[in-house]
């Protein structure tokens, strides 16, 4: 019996990883865009309002 870290063989390529990330991101980009864009829009509007109110 040998001790140590067993060898790991990966059967996927960088293209497979890129395709997987693309497929994952395409399902969540709209939700992420709205989750970031809506609060950011209110923040920007508040800053612009502050410029004109002072």
mmCIF file of the C-alpha atoms, coordinates in Angstrom:
data_MODEL
# 
_entry.id   MODEL 
# 
loop_
_atom_site.group_PDB 
_atom_site.id 
_atom_site.type_symbol 
_atom_site.label_atom_id 
_atom_site.label_alt_id 
_atom_site.label_comp_id 
_atom_site.label_asym_id 
_atom_site.label_entity_id 
_atom_site.label_seq_id 
_atom_site.pdbx_PDB_ins_code 
_atom_site.Cartn_x 
_atom_site.Cartn_y 
_atom_site.Cartn_z 
_atom_site.occupancy 
_atom_site.B_iso_or_equiv 
_atom_site.pdbx_formal_charge 
_atom_site.auth_seq_id 
_atom_site.auth_comp_id 
_atom_site.auth_asym_id 
_atom_site.auth_atom_id 
_atom_site.pdbx_PDB_model_num 
ATOM 1  C CA . UNK A 1 1  ? 0.000   0.000  0.000   1.00 0.00 ? 1  UNK A CA 1 
ATOM 2  C CA . UNK A 1 2  ? 1.419   3.338  -1.045  1.00 0.00 ? 2  UNK A CA 1 
ATOM 3  C CA . UNK A 1 3  ? 0.683   6.590  0.711   1.00 0.00 ? 3  UNK A CA 1 
ATOM 4  C CA . UNK A 1 4  ? 0.306   9.934  -0.940  1.00 0.00 ? 4  UNK A CA 1 
ATOM 5  C CA . UNK A 1 5  ? -2.071  11.851 -3.100  1.00 0.00 ? 5  UNK A CA 1 
ATOM 6  C CA . UNK A 1 6  ? -3.724  9.709  -5.765  1.00 0.00 ? 6  UNK A CA 1 
ATOM 7  C CA . UNK A 1 7  ? -3.345  10.706 -9.386  1.00 0.00 ? 7  UNK A CA 1 
ATOM 8  C CA . UNK A 1 8  ? -6.280  12.595 -10.845 1.00 0.00 ? 8  UNK A CA 1 
ATOM 9  C CA . UNK A 1 9  ? -7.066  12.454 -14.519 1.00 0.00 ? 9  UNK A CA 1 
ATOM 10 C CA . UNK A 1 10 ? -9.306  15.114 -16.008 1.00 0.00 ? 10 UNK A CA 1 
ATOM 11 C CA . UNK A 1 11 ? -11.299 14.171 -19.059 1.00 0.00 ? 11 UNK A CA 1 
ATOM 12 C CA . UNK A 1 12 ? -12.480 17.626 -20.026 1.00 0.00 ? 12 UNK A CA 1 
ATOM 13 C CA . UNK A 1 13 ? -10.797 20.445 -21.849 1.00 0.00 ? 13 UNK A CA 1 
ATOM 14 C CA . UNK A 1 14 ? -10.775 24.201 -21.478 1.00 0.00 ? 14 UNK A CA 1 
ATOM 15 C CA . UNK A 1 15 ? -13.415 24.422 -24.194 1.00 0.00 ? 15 UNK A CA 1 
ATOM 16 C CA . UNK A 1 16 ? -15.714 22.205 -22.111 1.00 0.00 ? 16 UNK A CA 1 
ATOM 17 C CA . UNK A 1 17 ? -15.215 24.481 -19.101 1.00 0.00 ? 17 UNK A CA 1 
ATOM 18 C CA . UNK A 1 18 ? -15.906 27.578 -21.209 1.00 0.00 ? 18 UNK A CA 1 
ATOM 19 C CA . UNK A 1 19 ? -19.073 26.011 -22.596 1.00 0.00 ? 19 UNK A CA 1 
ATOM 20 C CA . UNK A 1 20 ? -20.248 25.096 -19.106 1.00 0.00 ? 20 UNK A CA 1 
ATOM 21 C CA . UNK A 1 21 ? -19.632 28.601 -17.783 1.00 0.00 ? 21 UNK A CA 1 
ATOM 22 C CA . UNK A 1 22 ? -21.425 30.088 -20.785 1.00 0.00 ? 22 UNK A CA 1 
ATOM 23 C CA . UNK A 1 23 ? -24.433 27.839 -20.264 1.00 0.00 ? 23 UNK A CA 1 
ATOM 24 C CA . UNK A 1 24 ? -24.543 28.648 -16.546 1.00 0.00 ? 24 UNK A CA 1 
ATOM 25 C CA . UNK A 1 25 ? -24.148 32.399 -17.045 1.00 0.00 ? 25 UNK A CA 1 
ATOM 26 C CA . UNK A 1 26 ? -26.743 32.606 -19.802 1.00 0.00 ? 26 UNK A CA 1 
ATOM 27 C CA . UNK A 1 27 ? -29.368 31.392 -17.352 1.00 0.00 ? 27 UNK A CA 1 
ATOM 28 C CA . UNK A 1 28 ? -28.535 33.941 -14.669 1.00 0.00 ? 28 UNK A CA 1 
ATOM 29 C CA . UNK A 1 29 ? -27.391 37.063 -16.511 1.00 0.00 ? 29 UNK A CA 1 
ATOM 30 C CA . UNK A 1 30 ? -30.827 38.708 -16.589 1.00 0.00 ? 30 UNK A CA 1 
ATOM 31 C CA . UNK A 1 31 ? -31.437 38.182 -12.882 1.00 0.00 ? 31 UNK A CA 1 
ATOM 32 C CA . UNK A 1 32 ? -27.922 39.413 -12.088 1.00 0.00 ? 32 UNK A CA 1 
ATOM 33 C CA . UNK A 1 33 ? -28.322 42.450 -14.333 1.00 0.00 ? 33 UNK A CA 1 
ATOM 34 C CA . UNK A 1 34 ? -31.534 43.502 -12.614 1.00 0.00 ? 34 UNK A CA 1 
ATOM 35 C CA . UNK A 1 35 ? -30.147 42.803 -9.140  1.00 0.00 ? 35 UNK A CA 1 
ATOM 36 C CA . UNK A 1 36 ? -27.262 45.177 -9.854  1.00 0.00 ? 36 UNK A CA 1 
ATOM 37 C CA . UNK A 1 37 ? -28.906 47.707 -12.179 1.00 0.00 ? 37 UNK A CA 1 
ATOM 38 C CA . UNK A 1 38 ? -31.960 48.622 -10.105 1.00 0.00 ? 38 UNK A CA 1 
ATOM 39 C CA . UNK A 1 39 ? -30.135 49.582 -6.868  1.00 0.00 ? 39 UNK A CA 1 
ATOM 40 C CA . UNK A 1 40 ? -27.385 51.255 -8.894  1.00 0.00 ? 40 UNK A CA 1 
ATOM 41 C CA . UNK A 1 41 ? -29.980 53.343 -10.743 1.00 0.00 ? 41 UNK A CA 1 
ATOM 42 C CA . UNK A 1 42 ? -31.525 54.548 -7.491  1.00 0.00 ? 42 UNK A CA 1 
ATOM 43 C CA . UNK A 1 43 ? -28.076 55.392 -6.137  1.00 0.00 ? 43 UNK A CA 1 
ATOM 44 C CA . UNK A 1 44 ? -27.197 57.422 -9.239  1.00 0.00 ? 44 UNK A CA 1 
ATOM 45 C CA . UNK A 1 45 ? -30.556 59.228 -9.149  1.00 0.00 ? 45 UNK A CA 1 
ATOM 46 C CA . UNK A 1 46 ? -30.006 60.089 -5.488  1.00 0.00 ? 46 UNK A CA 1 
ATOM 47 C CA . UNK A 1 47 ? -26.563 61.491 -6.273  1.00 0.00 ? 47 UNK A CA 1 
ATOM 48 C CA . UNK A 1 48 ? -27.877 63.588 -9.163  1.00 0.00 ? 48 UNK A CA 1 
ATOM 49 C CA . UNK A 1 49 ? -30.748 64.852 -7.016  1.00 0.00 ? 49 UNK A CA 1 
ATOM 50 C CA . UNK A 1 50 ? -28.217 65.865 -4.357  1.00 0.00 ? 50 UNK A CA 1 
ATOM 51 C CA . UNK A 1 51 ? -26.294 67.946 -6.881  1.00 0.00 ? 51 UNK A CA 1 
ATOM 52 C CA . UNK A 1 52 ? -29.384 69.984 -7.807  1.00 0.00 ? 52 UNK A CA 1 
ATOM 53 C CA . UNK A 1 53 ? -30.789 70.279 -4.281  1.00 0.00 ? 53 UNK A CA 1 
ATOM 54 C CA . UNK A 1 54 ? -27.642 71.784 -2.737  1.00 0.00 ? 54 UNK A CA 1 
# 
